[in-house]
Amino acid sequence: MSKYTVMTRALLKKMGLLYWDAERFVQMKPHGKRIDMFHILDLEALEPIDTIGIQVCGPTGKSEHHKTITVTRLEYTLAWLESPYRRLWLISWTKTLDKNKDGTRGKRRTWKPHFRKYALEGGQITWRDE
């Protein structure tokens, strides 16, 4: 499990969401391999009505995972988003400088999540960054 997945699990817990791992480990020689659920999901989270599929990445993986979601594995993305009760998030983590109390830039760096939320509108996949 990557450190980004661990940080995302802590974030989901802080948000009050129930979650579980949607990827599995397959033993192969000489090493194993992680397989994402439907090739696009690392985690699933439950809200009172919706199920959220979550892909997690670090600072350099956002464009690659976005391409996987919107091009390479488009059929899985469309099938996931077909239901009005399912959502898809790409959460990427970057290190940013914290601000001091007086508003100036400090020296301490912390990990911050960036959300890209996907939706199905008129048969087309749309997204917005938050």
Secondary structure, 3 states (H helix, E strand, C coil): CCHHHHHHHHHHHHCCCEEEECCEEECCCCCCEEECECCCECEEEECCCCEEEEEEECCCCHHHHHHHHHHHCHHHHHHHHCCCCEEEEEEEEEEEEEECCCCCEEEEEEEEEEEEEEEEECCEEEEEEC
